[in-house]
Amino acid sequence: MIFTYEDKNLDLTKITRLYPAALVEVPNEDPAQVSLEWAELKADKINLIGYVLIFDFDPMGEPPVNRVELRFDTREQLDSVIFEVAQQLKFLKQKN
């Protein structure tokens, strides 16, 4: 089953890892990905710049070479896409 978001077509049957993260500003470096929980705990000490939903397609235990990241400005956007993906994954599971 293909999930389409903007210009990306992702085969949900081939996902090996799927997880959300917060993007935080790191001075003089690229943004860092941190857990949503950590970002909430440190909200008063960090500069949150967005969110990302990460799809890995590599076998477990191997470095993530085939990774797709969907970026979002708000938590609401992230949550909405997570819900869409979850619905499609649920459909796939029921189908098998």
C-alpha positions as CSV (number, residue, x, y, z in Angstrom):
1,M,0.0,0.0,0.0
2,I,1.4,3.4,-1.0
3,F,1.1,6.4,1.3
4,T,1.5,9.7,-0.6
5,Y,2.4,12.9,1.1
6,E,3.3,15.9,-1.0
7,D,5.8,14.6,-3.6
8,K,6.7,11.4,-1.7
9,N,5.2,7.9,-2.3
10,L,6.0,5.5,0.5
11,D,5.4,1.8,0.4
12,L,4.0,1.0,3.9
13,T,4.5,-2.7,3.4
14,K,8.3,-2.2,3.4
15,I,8.7,0.0,6.5
16,T,11.0,-1.5,9.1
17,R,10.9,1.5,11.6
18,L,8.5,4.4,11.9
19,Y,8.8,7.1,14.5
20,P,8.2,10.8,15.2
21,A,10.7,13.3,16.4
22,A,11.0,16.9,17.3
23,L,13.6,19.1,15.6
24,V,15.5,21.4,17.8
25,E,18.0,24.1,17.0
26,V,21.6,23.4,17.7
27,P,24.0,26.5,17.5
28,N,26.3,26.3,14.5
29,E,25.0,22.9,13.5
30,D,22.2,21.2,11.6
31,P,19.0,20.8,13.6
32,A,18.9,17.7,15.9
33,Q,16.2,15.1,16.1
34,V,15.0,14.4,19.6
35,S,12.1,12.4,21.1
36,L,8.8,14.2,21.5
37,E,8.9,13.5,25.2
38,W,12.3,15.0,25.7
39,A,11.3,18.1,23.7
40,E,8.2,18.5,25.9
41,L,10.3,18.1,29.1
42,K,12.9,20.7,27.9
43,A,10.5,23.0,26.2
44,D,11.7,26.0,28.3
45,K,15.3,25.3,27.5
46,I,15.3,24.5,23.7
47,N,14.4,26.2,20.5
48,L,11.9,23.9,18.8
49,I,11.8,24.4,15.1
50,G,9.5,21.7,13.8
51,Y,8.7,18.0,13.7
52,V,9.5,15.0,11.6
53,L,8.0,11.6,10.9
54,I,10.8,9.1,10.0
55,F,10.2,6.1,7.8
56,D,13.1,3.6,7.6
57,F,13.1,0.9,5.0
58,D,16.4,-0.9,5.8
59,P,16.5,-4.3,7.6
60,M,16.7,-4.0,11.4
61,G,20.2,-3.8,12.6
62,E,21.6,-2.2,9.5
63,P,22.4,1.5,9.2
64,P,19.4,3.6,7.9
65,V,20.4,4.3,4.3
66,N,16.9,4.2,2.9
67,R,15.2,6.7,5.1
68,V,12.5,9.2,4.3
69,E,11.6,12.1,6.5
70,L,8.4,14.1,6.4
71,R,8.8,17.5,8.0
72,F,6.1,19.5,9.7
73,D,5.8,23.0,11.2
74,T,3.3,22.0,13.9
75,R,2.6,19.1,16.2
76,E,-1.0,19.1,14.9
77,Q,0.3,18.5,11.3
78,L,2.5,15.7,12.5
79,D,-0.3,14.1,14.5
80,S,-2.6,14.3,11.5
81,V,-0.2,12.4,9.3
82,I,0.6,9.9,12.0
83,F,-3.2,9.2,12.2
84,E,-3.4,8.7,8.4
85,V,-0.5,6.3,8.3
86,A,-1.9,4.4,11.3
87,Q,-5.2,4.0,9.5
88,Q,-3.5,2.6,6.5
89,L,-1.3,0.3,8.5
90,K,-4.4,-0.9,10.4
91,F,-6.1,-1.6,7.1
92,L,-3.0,-3.6,5.9
93,K,-3.0,-5.7,9.0
94,Q,-6.7,-6.5,8.7
95,K,-6.2,-7.4,5.1
96,N,-3.5,-10.0,6.0
